[in-house]
Amino acid sequence: MKTSRVSFAAALAAGSVLVLSGTAFAHVSVQPGDAAKGGYATINFKVPNERDNASTTQLEVNFPIDQPLTSVMPQDIPGWTVKIEKSKLDKPLPVHGKQINEAVTKVTWSGGKIEPGKFQQFPVSVGKLPEDADQMVFKAIQTYDNDEIVRWIEETKEGAAEPQNPAPVLKLTAAKDADHHDAGDKKADAADGGKNADKNHEDGRAKAAKGGSDTTARALGVAGIVVGLGGIAFGVASRRRAS
């Protein structure tokens, strides 16, 4: 009897985990979940169909107006129609010497179908990403062919549990140093307070020059050997003709 109770409790706990896991992974999300600050990135809005009796027929994604992006370019998806909406900015953004007065605030995909048990990704190229923020929140609205609407618009509070309908979030991370060699030189210079910076660079140039001289000397040496062997062969051939 005791064994039966333990088995029942274990089965109930396992079932609860599966139910909770299914709920947690069913919401609309951004893939990948992070991108570098101040750069451009291609992100995907991943939309799973969490219903077993209806298909998703529309996705609406709202872009934060307080973090305007000057470039938003959706990728074409067969069977889906995309609509882009823009809004006027309170403060123009300078981009490549021009003043941008409006930015994309909403992108809507419709006309397609995400059947039960399947998902669809909606790729978008975005930029320039904010440099003074740690994340971007995109509020999404998912519509089904039975007229049901699910609003993924709740923001997760720090230290609190995830809400029932969380909004997709893109984490913004520090941009990586593109030139590791320059970074290494800067670290070395910083270590000695910059006192030996000039000396370090002079030593580097001297090593490079020495390397080039050694290579040239080796090349000339090989060329001399080849010429010498050619002369010997010519001399042997001449003696044979004379004989």
C-alpha positions, 0 to 999 in steps of 0.5 A: 500500500505504501509502495503504491502511494509513493508510485502515485506521488512520483507519477503526479510530480512527473506529470506536473513537471511536464505540464509546467514545462509545456507551459513555459516553452509555449510562449513567443520568444526571441532567438537568439536571446541576446545581441551586441549593443550598438550593432546590427543583428538578425533575430527570429521571433519564434512562435509555437502553436500551444493549442491543439484545436486551432492554428495560428494565423497572425503575429503582431510584434510591437517595437519599443518606441523609446528605443527606436531602430532606424533599420527593420527588415523582415525576411520573406516567408512563403505563405505569409504577408508582412506589414510594416508600420512606422511612427514619427519620432519626438526627437530625430535620430542622426544616421550617416549624416541624415536626420531620421524622423520616423522609426518602425513601431509594429510588424505584422505577419498574416495569411499563413498558418501554424498548425497544432504541434508546430512552430514558425520563425519570423526573421528580422534584421534590426539595428542600430541596437541601443548602446545605453540599455541592457534589453529590448522588450517586444510585445507580441500578439498571437491570433488563432483561426478560432478568433482567440487572441493571446497577448504576450505583453507582460514584462518580467520583474527582476526577482519575480517569477515569470508571468503567465504571458511574458513578452519576448525579450532581447538581451543586449550585451557589451560589444566584443573587441574586433581586434584582439591583437590591438587589445593585447597591445593596449593591455601590455601598455597599460600594465607599465603605465604607458612608459614602455609603449613606444619601446614596445612598438619600436621592438616590434618594428625591429623584429619585423625588419629583422625577419624580413632581412633574414628571409631576403638573405635566405632567398639570395643564398638559395639563388646563388646555389642554383646559379652555381650548380647551373655553371658546373653543369654547363662546364661538364657539358662543354668538356664532353663536347670538346672530347 
